[in-house]
């Protein structure tokens, strides 16, 4: 078993100093803009399905006996996969931005 007292103690972080940094605030603004816009698009498209499902526009047959509702529903599954892929790729850039903010914080003498 490892000796707990010999392990490196966690350094305290001054969260107020990080919050006051312009780079942190810029990062949070970019992240929130991305997340809220993607969430809004996602929810609007999903909420439209039960509204449009009984409208004549989606009741028309598109391919044989397949109506527009089925095509729209399949599109929602595809959209979900695309949004998840976009978020995973964007999360990598968020991680880099966070690392840059922390490097700036440590460069200014932060613990």
C-alpha positions as a printed Julia matrix, in Angstrom:
111×3 Matrix{Float64}:
   0.0    0.0     0.0
   1.26   3.48   -0.85
   2.08   5.89    1.9
  -0.42   8.74    1.67
   1.9   11.26    3.34
   4.61  10.7     0.71
   2.28  11.53   -2.2
   2.4   15.03   -3.64
  -0.13  17.3    -1.99
  -2.6   19.04   -4.27
  -1.83  22.69   -4.8
  -4.62  25.12   -3.9
  -6.05  26.93   -6.92
  -7.21  30.54   -6.81
 -10.44  30.21   -8.78
 -11.2   33.92   -8.44
  -7.92  34.74  -10.23
  -8.79  32.32  -13.04
 -12.28  33.76  -13.3
 -10.82  37.26  -13.64
  -8.61  36.24  -16.58
  -9.75  37.5   -19.99
  -8.69  34.27  -21.71
 -10.89  32.23  -19.36
 -13.9   34.48  -19.93
 -13.36  34.33  -23.69
 -13.19  30.52  -23.52
 -16.39  30.29  -21.47
 -18.2   32.61  -23.9
 -17.13  30.54  -26.93
 -18.04  27.28  -25.24
 -21.44  28.52  -24.08
 -22.23  29.93  -27.54
 -21.41  26.59  -29.14
 -23.31  24.51  -26.58
 -26.44  26.66  -26.47
 -26.69  27.0   -30.25
 -26.25  23.25  -30.8
 -28.75  22.46  -28.04
 -31.27  24.91  -29.48
 -31.03  23.42  -32.98
 -31.25  19.89  -31.56
 -34.34  20.61  -29.45
 -36.18  22.56  -32.14
 -35.74  19.76  -34.67
 -36.87  17.13  -32.17
 -39.86  19.14  -30.95
 -40.98  19.68  -34.54
 -41.42  15.93  -35.12
 -44.61  15.45  -33.05
 -45.95  18.76  -34.36
 -45.32  17.99  -38.04
 -46.06  14.25  -37.84
 -49.78  14.79  -38.35
 -49.46  17.58  -40.91
 -50.06  16.82  -44.59
 -46.5   17.78  -45.5
 -45.0   14.75  -43.71
 -47.92  12.41  -44.48
 -47.05  12.31  -48.16
 -45.41   9.17  -49.5
 -41.79   9.73  -50.42
 -40.41   6.26  -51.33
 -43.06   3.62  -51.98
 -45.09   3.4   -48.74
 -42.54   5.35  -46.69
 -43.95   8.71  -45.64
 -42.11  11.91  -44.79
 -42.45  11.16  -41.06
 -40.18   8.13  -41.43
 -37.63  10.1   -43.44
 -37.7   12.94  -40.91
 -37.31  10.46  -38.03
 -34.34   8.78  -39.72
 -32.87  12.22  -40.26
 -33.09  12.87  -36.52
 -31.02   9.77  -35.82
 -28.44  10.9   -38.35
 -28.48  14.39  -36.83
 -27.84  12.92  -33.38
 -24.8   11.02  -34.62
 -23.5   14.1   -36.45
 -23.99  16.34  -33.42
 -22.21  13.86  -31.16
 -19.31  13.66  -33.6
 -19.1   17.44  -33.88
 -19.14  17.8   -30.1
 -16.39  15.21  -29.6
 -14.19  17.03  -32.12
 -15.0   20.4   -30.6
 -14.34  19.08  -27.08
 -10.73  18.43  -28.09
 -10.34  22.12  -28.95
 -12.03  23.01  -25.63
  -9.42  20.88  -23.84
  -6.61  22.72  -25.61
  -8.16  26.07  -24.7
  -8.43  25.03  -21.05
  -4.8   23.91  -21.07
  -3.81  27.32  -22.48
  -5.8   29.11  -19.77
  -4.17  27.0   -17.06
  -0.71  27.57  -18.58
  -1.37  31.32  -18.52
  -2.54  31.07  -14.9
   0.59  29.13  -13.88
   2.76  31.53  -15.89
   1.44  34.45  -13.89
   2.53  32.77  -10.69
  -0.58  30.74   -9.93
  -0.07  27.53   -8.03
